[in-house]
Amino acid sequence: MKYLLDTVTVIRHFANTGNIGHTARTLLAEPGNEFCISIISLMEILYLSEKRRIKINMSQTIERIKSRPAFQIVALTEDILKIAENVHFRELHDRLIIATAKWLKAPIITSDTEMKQLKNIKVIWD
Protein backbone atom coordinates (compact mmCIF):
# COMPACT_ATOMS: atom_id res chain seq x y z
CA MET A 1 0.00 0.00 0.00
CA LYS A 2 1.06 3.61 -0.55
CA TYR A 3 1.48 6.07 2.35
CA LEU A 4 2.57 9.69 2.66
CA LEU A 5 4.97 10.47 5.51
CA ASP A 6 4.73 13.85 7.16
CA THR A 7 7.85 15.80 8.07
CA VAL A 8 8.12 14.64 11.69
CA THR A 9 7.83 11.01 10.60
CA VAL A 10 10.56 11.48 7.99
CA ILE A 11 12.87 13.07 10.55
CA ARG A 12 12.25 10.47 13.23
CA HIS A 13 12.60 7.57 10.80
CA PHE A 14 15.75 8.67 8.98
CA ALA A 15 17.48 10.31 11.97
CA ASN A 16 16.49 7.38 14.19
CA THR A 17 15.35 9.77 16.89
CA GLY A 18 12.13 10.24 18.82
CA ASN A 19 9.18 7.90 19.03
CA ILE A 20 7.17 6.54 16.15
CA GLY A 21 3.76 5.06 16.90
CA HIS A 22 3.50 1.29 16.95
CA THR A 23 1.23 1.05 13.89
CA ALA A 24 3.35 3.55 11.96
CA ARG A 25 6.58 1.72 12.87
CA THR A 26 5.05 -1.61 11.81
CA LEU A 27 4.01 -0.21 8.43
CA LEU A 28 7.47 1.28 7.87
CA ALA A 29 9.01 -2.15 8.43
CA GLU A 30 6.58 -4.14 6.26
CA PRO A 31 7.91 -5.17 2.86
CA GLY A 32 5.79 -4.16 -0.10
CA ASN A 33 4.63 -0.81 1.24
CA GLU A 34 5.46 2.38 -0.67
CA PHE A 35 6.31 5.58 1.19
CA CYS A 36 6.00 9.00 -0.40
CA ILE A 37 7.64 12.13 0.93
CA SER A 38 6.49 15.55 -0.19
CA ILE A 39 9.10 18.00 -1.39
CA ILE A 40 7.49 20.30 1.20
CA SER A 41 8.83 18.02 3.96
CA LEU A 42 12.31 18.34 2.50
CA MET A 43 11.95 22.14 2.56
CA GLU A 44 10.97 21.93 6.23
CA ILE A 45 13.94 19.66 6.96
CA LEU A 46 16.25 22.16 5.24
CA TYR A 47 14.89 24.97 7.43
CA LEU A 48 14.95 22.96 10.68
CA SER A 49 18.49 21.71 10.10
CA GLU A 50 19.73 25.23 9.33
CA LYS A 51 18.20 26.34 12.65
CA ARG A 52 19.94 23.35 14.30
CA ARG A 53 16.63 22.02 15.60
CA ILE A 54 17.10 18.51 14.17
CA LYS A 55 20.03 16.11 13.85
CA ILE A 56 19.66 15.34 10.15
CA ASN A 57 19.99 17.71 7.20
CA MET A 58 18.26 17.76 3.85
CA SER A 59 21.14 16.16 1.90
CA GLN A 60 21.40 13.28 4.36
CA THR A 61 17.65 12.80 4.20
CA ILE A 62 17.63 12.72 0.40
CA GLU A 63 20.52 10.20 0.40
CA ARG A 64 18.59 7.93 2.75
CA ILE A 65 15.39 8.24 0.70
CA LYS A 66 17.20 7.42 -2.55
CA SER A 67 18.98 4.44 -1.00
CA ARG A 68 15.69 2.74 -0.14
CA PRO A 69 13.51 1.59 -3.05
CA ALA A 70 10.30 1.77 -0.99
CA PHE A 71 10.70 5.55 -0.60
CA GLN A 72 10.11 8.26 -3.18
CA ILE A 73 9.97 12.05 -3.27
CA VAL A 74 6.78 13.66 -4.57
CA ALA A 75 7.12 17.02 -6.31
CA LEU A 76 4.73 19.89 -5.70
CA THR A 77 2.56 20.12 -8.80
CA GLU A 78 -0.17 22.35 -10.14
CA ASP A 79 -2.69 19.58 -9.43
CA ILE A 80 -1.64 19.43 -5.77
CA LEU A 81 -1.89 23.23 -5.49
CA LYS A 82 -5.42 23.10 -6.90
CA ILE A 83 -6.39 20.56 -4.25
CA ALA A 84 -4.76 22.76 -1.57
CA GLU A 85 -7.19 25.56 -2.49
CA ASN A 86 -9.91 23.50 -0.82
CA VAL A 87 -7.90 22.27 2.16
CA HIS A 88 -8.52 24.32 5.27
CA PHE A 89 -5.70 23.92 7.74
CA ARG A 90 -3.89 26.48 9.87
CA GLU A 91 -0.34 25.89 8.62
CA LEU A 92 0.64 26.22 4.95
CA HIS A 93 3.23 23.40 4.89
CA ASP A 94 0.78 20.97 6.48
CA ARG A 95 -1.95 22.14 4.10
CA LEU A 96 0.29 21.23 1.15
CA ILE A 97 1.17 17.87 2.69
CA ILE A 98 -2.53 17.11 3.21
CA ALA A 99 -3.24 18.12 -0.41
CA THR A 100 -0.44 15.79 -1.54
CA ALA A 101 -2.02 12.90 0.39
CA LYS A 102 -5.37 13.63 -1.24
CA TRP A 103 -3.73 13.73 -4.68
CA LEU A 104 -1.99 10.42 -3.99
CA LYS A 105 -5.17 8.99 -2.44
CA ALA A 106 -2.94 7.80 0.39
CA PRO A 107 -3.15 7.90 4.19
CA ILE A 108 -0.72 10.16 6.06
CA ILE A 109 1.61 8.67 8.65
CA THR A 110 1.81 11.44 11.24
CA SER A 111 1.71 12.18 14.95
CA ASP A 112 0.01 15.54 14.27
CA THR A 113 -3.08 15.61 16.50
CA GLU A 114 -4.75 18.33 14.40
CA MET A 115 -4.43 16.23 11.25
CA LYS A 116 -6.06 13.36 13.14
CA GLN A 117 -9.18 15.55 13.44
CA LEU A 118 -9.61 15.78 9.66
CA LYS A 119 -12.65 13.91 8.40
CA ASN A 120 -11.60 13.39 4.77
CA ILE A 121 -8.09 11.99 5.16
CA LYS A 122 -6.89 8.86 6.92
CA VAL A 123 -4.17 9.43 9.50
CA ILE A 124 -2.05 6.61 10.90
CA TRP A 125 0.21 6.70 13.93
CA ASP A 126 -0.62 4.71 17.12
C-alpha atoms as one frame of an Amber mdcrd trajectory, in Angstrom:
protein
   0.000   0.000   0.000   1.055   3.607  -0.549   1.482   6.067   2.347   2.570
   9.685   2.662   4.969  10.465   5.507   4.730  13.845   7.163   7.855  15.796
   8.071   8.115  14.637  11.693   7.825  11.011  10.602  10.555  11.481   7.988
  12.870  13.073  10.550  12.246  10.467  13.231  12.599   7.572  10.801  15.746
   8.671   8.984  17.479  10.311  11.975  16.493   7.380  14.194  15.346   9.771
  16.891  12.125  10.242  18.824   9.184   7.898  19.031   7.170   6.538  16.149
   3.759   5.063  16.897   3.501   1.289  16.949   1.229   1.048  13.893   3.351
   3.549  11.958   6.577   1.717  12.874   5.050  -1.605  11.812   4.005  -0.206
   8.426   7.467   1.285   7.871   9.015  -2.145   8.431   6.579  -4.141   6.263
   7.907  -5.169   2.859   5.787  -4.159  -0.103   4.631  -0.810   1.242   5.456
   2.384  -0.666   6.310   5.577   1.190   6.000   8.996  -0.399   7.640  12.130
   0.933   6.490  15.549  -0.187   9.099  18.000  -1.389   7.489  20.299   1.201
   8.827  18.021   3.962  12.310  18.337   2.496  11.950  22.140   2.562  10.974
  21.927   6.230  13.939  19.658   6.960  16.249  22.165   5.238  14.887  24.965
   7.433  14.948  22.963  10.683  18.489  21.709  10.096  19.728  25.226   9.329
  18.201  26.335  12.645  19.945  23.352  14.303  16.630  22.025  15.604  17.100
  18.513  14.170  20.031  16.108  13.852  19.663  15.344  10.146  19.993  17.712
   7.198  18.259  17.761   3.848  21.145  16.163   1.900  21.401  13.281   4.361
  17.649  12.801   4.203  17.634  12.716   0.400  20.517  10.197   0.404  18.591
   7.925   2.746  15.393   8.235   0.702  17.198   7.418  -2.545  18.984   4.436
  -1.002  15.695   2.741  -0.136  13.511   1.586  -3.050  10.302   1.774  -0.989
  10.696   5.551  -0.597  10.106   8.263  -3.180   9.971  12.051  -3.265   6.780
  13.662  -4.566   7.118  17.022  -6.315   4.730  19.891  -5.696   2.560  20.118
  -8.797  -0.167  22.347 -10.141  -2.690  19.576  -9.426  -1.638  19.433  -5.768
  -1.888  23.227  -5.494  -5.417  23.104  -6.903  -6.386  20.559  -4.252  -4.758
  22.763  -1.574  -7.188  25.556  -2.486  -9.911  23.499  -0.816  -7.896  22.269
   2.159  -8.520  24.323   5.271  -5.697  23.915   7.738  -3.895  26.479   9.870
  -0.340  25.891   8.625   0.643  26.217   4.951   3.226  23.401   4.893   0.784
  20.971   6.478  -1.945  22.138   4.102   0.285  21.226   1.145   1.175  17.869
   2.692  -2.527  17.110   3.209  -3.237  18.118  -0.412  -0.440  15.786  -1.537
  -2.020  12.901   0.392  -5.370  13.630  -1.238  -3.733  13.728  -4.680  -1.992
  10.418  -3.993  -5.169   8.987  -2.444  -2.945   7.801   0.390  -3.148   7.903
   4.189  -0.720  10.163   6.064   1.608   8.673   8.646   1.809  11.443  11.235
   1.708  12.184  14.948   0.008  15.542  14.267  -3.077  15.614  16.495  -4.750
  18.329  14.398  -4.425  16.229  11.246  -6.061  13.362  13.140  -9.180  15.547
  13.441  -9.608  15.781   9.660 -12.646  13.907   8.399 -11.602  13.392   4.770
  -8.086  11.987   5.159  -6.888   8.855   6.916  -4.174   9.431   9.504  -2.052
   6.605  10.905   0.210   6.701  13.932  -0.624   4.712  17.116
